[in-house]
Structures are given as structure tokens and as C-alpha cells.
Amino acid sequence: VFDILKEVPIGYTKTSKYNISFPINIGDTGQVIFNERQLDSWIVNGEIKEPDDFRKHSLSDGLFLPNFYNRQNLISNLTTTDLEIRTSSGNGKISIAENGKIEIERDGNKVLQTLSDALNVLSTATVTVTAGSSAGTYNLDQQSQWASFKSVIDIIKK
């Protein structure tokens, strides 16, 4: 039966303004939905019209939805409050909270926090000259720009 279903359209999550896509690999699971009527005109041209024929629930009118998995492949550490996009391996994740705050992780490291910390160092760093007529402590150039950039990062990070 599985050899019959070739070139089945994939039902990615998509709206008129946004979409989420990802590679589908051999062995990935999902669900195939067989539409009641043929979809040929709609799939090829986006036309909504009367069906060209009256076939029902045909194998040629299937749509693969890669969104079902068994209990051995459950997603771990799910949050019920944030939108998350993550790798199955767990080494990469992007989270967006309802309030718009964003978190990007790589191997458990919070990327925006690391960037904020680095900008904090740049915005407060000084150079000390210990000898000569220029002896003294001086701020780095562009500290205010680094501080401004840090404040932008701090606004969006979780």
C-alpha cells in the first residue's frame, strides 16, 4: 500500500503571511488524509471549482500531515505557554512567549543572554594606561552605542 502513495502533497503549517517548513525524511511518521473529492484544480492552479470527476476518497487525493508520532517519540520538556521551534536532538531551540520575549538556545546556552552579557562588558569596559603623560583610566569608544544595542537585546530576550 505504501508504494502507491508517491508525490503526496505535504501539509505544512502555513497561512497567507507565515509558514513553518522542515525536511521530511524516510521513516518520519504522520497522517495521510484522503479528501472526499478530487483536488487537482486546487493543487495545481489554486482554483476552487466543481470537481472534474466524481471520485471519492481516492488514493490520488491524499495529503500527508507530518504531525503525529507514537509514545516512544514524544516531545520532551514541552512548555504549554510558549511557541517553540526546536531540533529533535535538543541542541537548538527558539522560544517565543506570548508577550513577545524571545529565547534562542544552542546546546543549552542562551544566545541572547550571552550577547547581552558581552554587550554589557563592552558598554562598561575601560582601559587603564599606567605610565606616561596619558596615564589614567578611559572608557572605550562607542560605549553608549554598545549600551543601546544591549538595551534592544534585553527588551526582546526572555
C-alpha positions in Angstrom: 0.0 0.0 0.0 2.8 2.5 0.9 4.4 2.2 -2.6 1.1 3.5 -4.1 1.3 6.9 -2.3 4.0 8.7 -4.3 4.3 12.5 -4.6 1.6 13.1 -2.0 1.4 16.8 -1.1 2.7 17.7 2.4 0.5 19.7 4.6 3.0 22.1 6.3 1.7 24.7 8.7 1.0 27.8 6.6 -1.1 30.9 6.4 -1.2 33.8 4.0 1.7 35.5 5.9 3.7 32.8 7.7 4.8 29.2 7.3 6.8 26.6 9.1 8.7 24.1 6.9 11.1 21.3 7.7 12.6 18.4 5.9 10.7 15.1 5.7 12.8 12.0 5.8 12.1 8.4 5.1 10.7 6.9 8.3 9.1 10.1 9.5 5.6 9.5 10.6 2.4 11.4 10.1 -1.1 11.0 8.9 -2.5 10.8 5.3 -5.9 12.3 4.8 -7.9 11.3 1.8 -10.1 14.1 0.7 -13.7 13.4 -0.2 -13.4 14.9 -3.7 -10.5 15.4 -6.1 -8.2 18.4 -5.5 -6.4 18.5 -8.8 -7.5 22.0 -9.9 -6.9 23.5 -6.5 -3.5 21.9 -6.0 -2.2 22.9 -9.5 -3.9 26.3 -10.0 -5.4 27.3 -6.7 -8.8 27.1 -8.4 -12.0 26.4 -6.4 -14.5 24.9 -8.7 -16.7 21.9 -9.3 -14.8 18.6 -9.4 -13.8 17.4 -12.9 -14.8 13.9 -11.9 -16.8 12.3 -9.1 -14.2 10.1 -7.5 -14.4 9.9 -3.7 -11.6 9.3 -1.2 -9.2 8.3 -3.9 -5.6 7.4 -3.2 -4.7 10.2 -5.6 -6.3 12.8 -3.4 -4.2 12.2 -0.3 -2.5 14.8 1.9 0.4 13.9 4.3 0.4 15.7 7.6 3.7 15.2 9.4 2.4 15.8 12.8 1.6 12.5 14.5 4.1 10.4 16.5 3.9 7.4 18.9 4.6 7.4 22.6 8.2 6.3 22.1 8.8 9.5 20.2 7.1 12.1 22.4 8.5 15.6 22.5 10.2 16.1 25.9 10.1 19.2 28.1 7.2 20.7 26.4 6.1 24.1 27.5 2.4 25.0 27.4 2.9 28.7 27.4 5.4 29.5 24.6 5.7 28.8 20.9 8.8 26.6 20.4 10.7 25.5 17.4 13.4 23.0 18.3 15.6 20.3 16.9 14.7 16.7 17.9 18.3 16.3 19.2 17.6 19.0 21.7 20.7 21.1 20.7 18.8 24.0 19.3 15.6 25.8 20.3 13.8 29.1 19.7 11.0 30.1 22.1 8.6 33.0 21.7 6.5 33.9 24.7 3.0 35.5 24.3 4.5 38.8 25.5 6.9 38.7 22.5 10.0 37.8 24.5 12.4 35.5 22.6 14.9 32.9 23.7 17.4 31.3 21.4 19.3 28.3 22.8 22.2 26.3 21.4 23.4 23.3 23.4 21.7 24.8 26.5 23.4 28.1 26.1 21.1 31.1 25.9 22.4 33.0 22.9 20.7 36.4 23.6 21.8 36.3 27.2 25.4 35.6 26.2 25.1 38.5 23.7 23.7 40.8 26.4 26.5 39.9 28.8 29.1 40.6 26.1 27.5 44.0 25.3 27.4 44.8 29.0 31.2 44.3 29.1 31.7 46.5 26.0 29.5 49.2 27.4 31.2 49.4 30.7 34.8 48.5 29.8 37.7 50.8 30.5 41.4 50.9 29.5 44.0 51.9 32.1 47.2 53.5 31.0 49.7 53.2 33.8 52.6 55.3 32.6 53.4 58.5 30.7 51.5 61.7 30.2 48.3 59.8 29.2 48.2 57.8 32.4 44.7 57.3 33.6 41.5 55.2 33.1 39.5 55.7 30.0 36.1 54.4 28.7 36.2 52.5 25.4 34.9 54.4 22.3 31.2 53.9 21.4 30.2 52.7 24.9 26.8 54.4 24.5 26.2 52.5 21.2 27.1 49.2 22.9 24.7 50.1 25.8 22.0 51.0 23.3 22.4 47.7 21.5 22.4 45.8 24.8 19.1 47.5 25.8 17.5 46.4 22.5 18.6 42.8 23.1 17.4 42.9 26.7 13.9 44.1 25.5 13.4 41.0 23.3 15.1 38.3 25.4 13.3 36.2 27.9 
